[in-house]
Structures are given as C-alpha cells and as structure tokens.
Amino acid sequence: MTSVAPPALITGEWRRKLDDRFRLAIPLEVASQIVDAQGDALLVKERSGCLSLWRSADMRRRLEDGLGVIRQKIEAGRLQERWPEVQRMGRLVSTRQQAVRLANRARLVIPEGFRELLGVAPDGDVIIVGAAICVELWHPERWLDWLRAEMPEFHGLFHNLSQ
C-alpha cells in the first residue's frame, strides 16, 4: 500500500508592502503551497486585522462538510431553539470567504470588503505569516498584539500538540 505524505507545514514570516491597487506579493515558497494549478486560493476573513489564504479544495470541503451537518440538524428540528445562532452563522458564512487568483509573481489583489477588515492602507506594510495549514495576512499592529498575547503559551502549546 502506498502512503501519501502529508503536506508540509507552512511556516515563516515576511513583511511586504501593499501597493496602491491593493496588490500584495505573497512569497513564492508559500504561495506554491496554497494555490491550485490555476493559481486559485480561498481568501478568508479571520478577525480584525487578519485575513488568511487556504487551499480552495481543502477549505471548501471542510465548509461543505460542516454545512451538511447543520442542514441535517435543521431538517431534524434539532436547531429550532437556536435560530439566532443559525442566522449568525449564515451571515458569517455569506461574507467570510472569496475565491481569489494569485497573478504573476504570486500577487494577490485584496478585494473590497476584505481590505477594510485587514485595515492596511495602500503603501502600508502587511505581515505575512505561515500558520501551518494556511497563510495569514496581518495588520502589523494586530500581529504584534496577537504575538504579545500568545507567545508566552508557545511551549505548552507545542508540547501538547507534539505529544
């Protein structure tokens, strides 16, 4: 039996400029890990100051699997008491992601609606971070805030995941 090697973990940190047309050069070494043969990926809104890029097929499969479970629960009447949560989830799914194509030299055009959440003005810096299973795009101040809060937990997290 042939085993398939798992994809390499995406790691690294880069600082890039967002140009005046909201284009961002993604490092080639990580762009190749998140795009398909046509250069397509999925851009996802994560939180204020952070977007992420995912392999389209992987993220779409995860989303469809989850939505399938939710549909089954709705059909079975198991979510009637939770309509506000279902609506909230629906709103977020409706706006959360967009298919994108990385152009020449792995340039990403950040679409309207995503620019505002990232919060970086043209000619501003963006921090590109390999987040193991995706690539994240961070507003520099939000990235530092996240690092300050999370870095003290690194050793415990690493130990728990690697055991």
C-alpha positions as CSV (number, residue, x, y, z in Angstrom):
1,M,0.0,0.0,0.0
2,T,1.3,3.5,-0.9
3,S,1.1,6.2,1.7
4,V,0.6,9.8,0.8
5,A,2.9,12.3,2.5
6,P,1.1,15.0,4.4
7,P,1.5,18.5,3.1
8,A,4.5,20.4,4.5
9,L,3.6,22.8,7.4
10,I,3.6,26.3,6.2
11,T,6.0,28.4,8.3
12,G,7.8,31.7,8.1
13,E,7.2,35.4,8.5
14,W,7.6,38.2,5.9
15,R,6.9,41.9,5.7
16,R,5.6,43.2,2.4
17,K,4.1,46.5,1.1
18,L,0.6,46.7,-0.1
19,D,0.7,48.7,-3.3
20,D,-1.7,51.5,-4.4
21,R,-4.0,48.9,-6.1
22,F,-4.2,46.7,-3.0
23,R,-1.9,44.1,-4.5
24,L,0.4,42.1,-2.2
25,A,3.3,39.9,-3.3
26,I,3.0,36.6,-1.5
27,P,6.4,34.8,-1.1
28,L,6.7,32.2,-3.8
29,E,7.7,29.5,-1.3
30,V,4.4,29.7,0.5
31,A,2.2,30.7,-2.4
32,S,3.0,27.4,-4.1
33,Q,1.6,25.5,-1.0
34,I,-1.8,27.2,-1.1
35,V,-2.7,27.6,-4.8
36,D,-4.0,25.0,-7.2
37,A,-2.7,24.6,-10.8
38,Q,-4.6,27.7,-12.0
39,G,-3.2,29.9,-9.1
40,D,-6.6,29.8,-7.2
41,A,-6.9,30.0,-3.5
42,L,-9.6,31.0,-1.0
43,L,-9.2,34.3,1.0
44,V,-10.9,34.1,4.4
45,K,-11.8,36.8,6.9
46,E,-10.4,35.7,10.2
47,R,-10.6,38.7,12.6
48,S,-10.0,42.4,12.6
49,G,-6.6,42.9,11.1
50,C,-6.2,39.4,9.8
51,L,-7.1,37.5,6.6
52,S,-6.0,34.0,5.6
53,L,-5.3,32.2,2.4
54,W,-6.2,28.5,2.1
55,R,-6.1,25.7,-0.5
56,S,-9.5,26.1,-2.1
57,A,-10.4,22.4,-2.2
58,D,-9.4,21.8,1.4
59,M,-11.4,24.8,2.8
60,R,-14.4,24.2,0.6
61,R,-14.6,20.6,1.7
62,R,-14.4,21.5,5.4
63,L,-17.1,24.1,4.9
64,E,-19.4,21.8,2.9
65,D,-19.0,19.0,5.5
66,G,-19.9,21.4,8.3
67,L,-22.8,22.9,6.5
68,G,-24.1,19.4,5.7
69,V,-24.3,18.6,9.4
70,I,-26.1,21.9,10.1
71,R,-28.6,21.2,7.3
72,Q,-29.3,17.7,8.7
73,K,-29.8,19.2,12.2
74,I,-32.2,21.8,10.8
75,E,-34.2,19.2,8.9
76,A,-34.4,17.0,12.0
77,G,-35.7,20.0,14.0
78,R,-32.7,20.0,16.4
79,L,-31.8,23.7,15.9
80,Q,-35.2,25.3,16.4
81,E,-34.3,26.8,19.7
82,R,-31.1,28.2,18.2
83,W,-32.3,30.2,15.2
84,P,-30.4,33.3,16.2
85,E,-27.1,31.3,16.2
86,V,-28.0,29.7,12.8
87,Q,-28.7,33.2,11.4
88,R,-25.4,34.5,12.8
89,M,-23.5,31.6,11.3
90,G,-25.3,32.1,8.0
91,R,-24.3,35.8,7.9
92,L,-20.7,35.0,8.6
93,V,-20.6,32.2,6.0
94,S,-22.1,34.6,3.5
95,T,-19.3,37.2,3.8
96,R,-16.4,35.2,5.2
97,Q,-14.6,33.9,2.1
98,Q,-13.9,34.7,-1.5
99,A,-12.1,32.8,-4.3
100,V,-9.0,34.7,-5.4
101,R,-6.3,34.1,-8.1
102,L,-2.7,34.9,-7.5
103,A,-1.4,36.6,-10.6
104,N,2.1,36.9,-11.9
105,R,4.8,36.7,-9.3
106,A,2.2,35.4,-6.8
107,R,0.5,38.8,-6.4
108,L,-2.8,38.8,-4.6
109,V,-5.3,41.6,-5.1
110,I,-7.1,42.1,-1.8
111,P,-10.8,42.5,-2.7
112,E,-13.2,45.2,-1.4
113,G,-14.8,44.0,1.8
114,F,-11.6,42.3,2.9
115,R,-9.5,45.5,2.7
116,E,-11.5,47.1,5.4
117,L,-11.1,44.2,7.8
118,L,-7.4,44.0,7.2
119,G,-7.1,47.7,7.8
120,V,-3.9,48.4,5.9
121,A,-3.8,51.5,3.7
122,P,-2.1,51.5,0.3
123,D,1.7,51.6,0.6
124,G,1.3,50.2,4.1
125,D,3.1,47.1,5.5
126,V,1.4,43.7,5.8
127,I,2.9,40.9,7.8
128,I,2.6,37.5,6.0
129,V,2.7,34.5,8.4
130,G,2.8,30.8,7.7
131,A,0.2,29.4,10.1
132,A,1.0,25.7,9.5
133,I,-2.1,24.9,7.4
134,C,-2.7,28.3,5.8
135,V,-1.1,31.7,5.2
136,E,-2.2,34.7,7.2
137,L,-2.1,38.3,6.3
138,W,-1.8,40.6,9.3
139,H,-2.0,44.3,10.0
140,P,1.4,44.9,11.7
141,E,-0.1,46.2,15.0
142,R,-2.7,43.5,15.2
143,W,0.1,40.9,14.6
144,L,2.2,42.3,17.5
145,D,-0.9,42.3,19.7
146,W,-1.5,38.7,18.9
147,L,2.2,37.8,19.5
148,R,2.3,39.5,22.8
149,A,-0.8,37.6,24.0
150,E,0.1,34.2,22.6
151,M,3.9,33.8,22.7
152,P,4.0,33.1,26.4
153,E,1.8,30.0,25.7
154,F,4.1,28.6,22.9
155,H,6.0,26.0,24.9
156,G,2.8,24.5,26.4
157,L,1.0,24.5,23.0
158,F,4.0,22.9,21.2
159,H,4.3,20.3,23.9
160,N,0.6,19.4,23.8
161,L,0.5,19.2,20.0
162,S,3.7,17.2,19.7
163,Q,2.9,14.6,22.3
